[in-house]
């Protein structure tokens, strides 16, 4: 299973000629929530608690303060996180960490990021969004079924409109210094996601992003697809499963484990392409190359 996951490490030069790791292969769970923060507070707190239980509280070591600066996640930092999560209106939480022995960076193995929108947002298509990341070794150590069960536990009672879980480029893949490398890697490994949570939270609306290993669908898209039973009839790949998560939400899982694909080796991921064709009318920015990677 793990041989199909690319080993990705992109470095940039830091101070004193130090090599800094800014992009690595990993996994993510990402949920898009068409609700204002004030109604989501208990759900996001529950998701954070489950995440911390799975990775260990010490695995997060930095947070972004109100001035946008990284700070050590000490006791005062955790107090700030709790205060921010329980703000009455909008909320922004961003935590990262931590390094494995011998690695040159401490910030790209785990990440918890939440954007809780205001009730009266300036952006008409804005939503709330939640992102959690993991190193690939989490999957290797615990297996795909444990990761899938964790994703379903985190989703739990979250009132998502859509979301996904699967392979990703973790760290800072949008950095200009790695733009060319990321363009090549994203083209080669189409099922490894690159996401800017702030951008998507501002613009997604009721649309969905391109397929991943696990795909969470709720209203209105699932309803417009005809519901869970109708969706099942549209998907014919033998390893694709559609599981109900209540009367109006479902998860579509594309195979028993996450795959990256590899266009150089002819691994085009037929199940992902089939699902993309079903989702095409609702795809987010469907004219962009990134979101059409399973269609063209």
C-alpha positions in Angstrom: 0.0 0.0 0.0 2.6 2.6 1.0 4.7 2.1 -2.1 2.1 4.1 -4.1 2.6 7.2 -2.0 5.4 9.5 -3.3 8.1 10.6 -1.0 8.2 14.4 -1.5 10.6 16.8 0.2 11.1 20.3 -1.1 13.7 22.5 0.6 14.7 26.2 0.4 17.7 28.0 1.7 17.4 29.6 5.1 19.7 31.6 7.2 23.3 30.5 7.5 22.9 28.2 4.5 20.5 26.0 6.4 18.1 23.9 4.3 14.5 24.4 5.3 11.9 21.8 4.5 8.7 23.6 3.3 6.8 20.9 1.4 6.3 17.2 2.2 4.0 14.4 1.3 1.2 13.9 3.8 -2.5 13.5 4.4 -5.4 15.9 5.2 -8.9 16.0 6.4 -10.8 19.1 5.1 -14.4 20.1 5.8 -16.4 22.9 4.3 -19.2 24.2 6.5 -21.9 26.5 5.1 -22.6 28.1 8.5 -21.4 31.0 10.6 -18.9 30.4 13.4 -21.3 31.2 16.2 -23.3 28.0 15.4 -20.2 25.8 14.9 -18.2 26.4 18.1 -19.1 23.2 19.9 -18.5 21.1 16.7 -15.1 22.6 16.1 -14.1 22.1 19.7 -15.1 18.4 19.4 -13.1 18.0 16.2 -10.0 19.6 17.9 -10.3 17.3 20.9 -10.5 14.2 18.6 -7.5 15.4 16.6 -5.4 16.0 19.7 -6.3 12.6 21.1 -5.2 11.0 17.8 -1.9 12.8 17.4 -1.0 13.8 21.0 -1.3 17.4 22.3 2.5 17.8 22.1 2.4 17.3 18.3 1.2 21.0 17.9 3.9 23.4 18.8 3.3 26.8 17.2 0.3 29.0 16.6 -0.5 32.3 14.8 -1.1 35.2 17.1 -3.5 38.1 16.4 -0.7 40.0 14.6 -0.1 37.1 12.3 3.1 36.0 13.9 4.1 32.5 14.8 4.4 31.9 18.6 5.3 28.9 20.7 2.2 27.0 21.8 2.7 27.2 25.5 0.0 27.5 28.2 -0.7 31.0 27.3 -1.0 30.0 23.6 -3.5 27.3 24.4 -5.5 29.8 26.4 -5.6 32.0 23.3 -6.7 29.1 21.1 -9.6 28.4 23.5 -10.6 32.0 23.6 -10.5 32.3 19.8 -12.5 29.1 19.3 -15.3 30.5 21.6 -15.4 34.0 20.1 -19.0 35.1 19.7 -18.7 35.8 16.0 -15.8 35.0 13.6 -12.8 32.9 14.5 -9.4 32.1 13.0 -7.2 29.4 14.5 -3.9 28.1 13.0 -1.6 25.7 14.8 1.3 23.6 13.4 4.0 21.2 14.5 6.2 19.3 15.1 9.4 17.7 14.0 10.6 14.1 14.0 14.1 13.5 15.3 16.7 14.7 12.8 14.4 16.8 10.6 15.2 20.3 9.7 11.8 21.9 10.3 9.3 21.7 13.1 6.2 22.9 11.3 4.9 20.7 8.6 4.0 17.3 10.1 0.7 18.4 11.7 -1.6 21.4 11.2 -5.0 22.4 12.5 -6.5 25.4 10.8 -10.0 26.8 11.1 -11.7 29.7 9.4 -15.0 30.5 11.0 -16.9 33.0 9.0 -19.0 35.9 10.3 -22.8 35.8 10.0 -22.8 38.9 7.8 -19.7 38.2 5.7 -18.6 40.6 3.0 -18.0 37.7 0.7 -21.3 36.2 -0.6 -19.8 32.7 -1.3 -17.8 32.5 2.0 -18.1 29.5 4.2 -16.4 28.2 7.4 -13.6 25.7 6.7 -11.6 23.2 8.8 -8.3 21.5 7.9 -6.2 18.9 9.8 -3.1 17.3 8.4 -1.0 14.3 9.2 2.4 12.9 8.1 2.3 9.9 5.7 3.9 7.8 8.5 0.6 8.1 10.4 -1.1 6.1 7.7 1.8 3.7 7.4 1.8 3.0 11.1 -1.9 2.8 11.7 -3.3 1.7 8.3 -5.9 3.1 6.0 -8.9 1.7 7.9 -7.8 3.5 11.1 -7.3 6.8 9.2 -10.7 6.4 7.6 -12.3 5.7 10.9 -10.6 8.8 12.4 -11.9 10.9 9.5 -15.5 9.7 10.0 -15.2 10.3 13.8 -14.0 13.9 13.2 -16.8 14.5 10.7 -19.3 13.1 13.3 -21.9 15.8 13.8 -20.2 18.5 11.8 -22.8 20.1 9.5 -20.6 20.0 6.4 -21.7 20.9 2.9 -18.7 19.0 1.4 -15.2 17.9 2.3 -12.5 15.4 1.6 -9.7 13.3 3.1 -6.7 11.9 1.4 -3.2 12.6 0.2 -1.8 16.1 0.1 1.3 18.3 -0.3 1.7 19.6 3.3 3.7 22.6 4.4 3.8 25.7 2.2 3.2 24.4 -1.4 1.9 27.8 -2.6 5.3 29.5 -1.9 6.6 31.2 -5.0 10.1 29.7 -4.5 8.7 26.2 -5.2 6.1 27.2 -7.8 7.7 25.3 -10.7 8.4 22.2 -8.7 4.9 22.2 -7.3 3.4 22.6 -10.8 5.3 19.5 -12.0 4.5 17.4 -8.9 0.8 18.3 -9.0 0.6 17.4 -12.6 2.4 14.1 -12.0 0.4 13.1 -8.8 -3.1 14.3 -9.5 -4.7 12.9 -6.2 -2.3 14.8 -4.0 -4.1 18.0 -3.0 -2.8 21.6 -2.7 -5.2 23.9 -0.9 -5.2 27.5 0.3 -7.8 27.3 3.0 -8.4 31.0 3.2 -9.0 31.3 -0.5 -11.4 28.4 -0.6 -13.3 29.5 2.5 -13.9 32.9 0.8 -15.1 31.6 -2.5 -16.4 28.0 -2.4 -20.1 28.6 -1.7 -22.1 25.4 -2.4 -19.6 24.0 -4.9 -17.2 21.0 -4.3 -13.5 20.5 -4.9 -11.9 17.9 -7.0 -12.1 14.2 -5.9 -9.9 12.8 -3.1 -9.8 9.3 -1.5 -12.7 10.1 0.8 -15.3 12.6 -0.4 -18.0 14.0 2.0 -21.2 15.3 0.3 -24.1 17.0 1.9 -26.8 19.5 0.9 -27.3 21.0 -1.6 -25.1 19.0 -4.0 -26.1 15.5 -2.7 -29.7 16.5 -3.1 -29.1 17.8 -6.6 -27.4 14.5 -7.5 -30.7 12.8 -6.5 -29.7 11.6 -3.1 -27.6 8.7 -1.9 -29.3 5.9 -3.8 -29.1 7.8 -7.1 -25.5 8.6 -6.5 -24.7 4.9 -6.1 -26.2 4.2 -9.5 -23.8 6.7 -11.2 -20.6 5.2 -9.8 -19.5 1.8 -11.3 -15.8 1.4 -10.3 -15.6 -1.8 -8.3 -13.7 -0.4 -5.3 -15.9 2.7 -4.9 -18.2 2.7 -1.9 -21.0 5.1 -1.0 -21.9 5.2 2.7 -24.7 7.2 4.2 -23.8 9.5 7.1 -27.4 10.4 7.9 -30.4 11.1 5.7 -28.8 13.9 3.7 -25.0 13.3 3.9 -22.7 10.6 2.6 -19.1 9.7 2.1 -17.8 8.3 -1.2 -14.6 6.4 -0.8 -12.5 5.7 -3.9 -10.8 2.4 -3.1 -9.4 0.7 0.0 -6.5 3.1 0.5 -5.5 6.5 -0.8 -3.6 6.7 -4.1 -1.6 9.5 -5.6 -1.7 8.4 -9.2 1.3 8.9 -11.4 0.8 10.2 -14.9 4.4 9.3 -15.9 3.6 5.6 -15.0 0.1 5.6 -16.6 -1.7 5.5 -13.3 -4.6 7.7 -14.2 -7.0 6.7 -11.4 -10.2 5.7 -13.3 -12.4 5.8 -10.1 -11.3 9.3 -9.4 -12.0 10.3 -13.0 -15.4 8.7 -13.0 -16.4 10.6 -9.8 -15.0 13.8 -11.2 -17.3 13.5 -14.2 -20.3 13.0 -11.9 -19.3 16.1 -9.9 -18.4 18.3 -12.9 -21.5 20.6 -12.8 -20.7 21.5 -9.2 -16.9 21.6 -9.2 -15.3 24.7 -7.7 -13.7 26.9 -10.4 -14.1 24.0 -12.8 -12.2 26.0 -15.5 -9.0 26.0 -13.6 -6.4 23.3 -14.5 -6.0 22.2 -10.8 -9.7 21.4 -10.4 -10.0 19.8 -13.9 -7.1 17.4 -13.3 -9.4 14.4 -13.5 -11.5 15.7 -16.4 -9.0 16.7 -19.1 
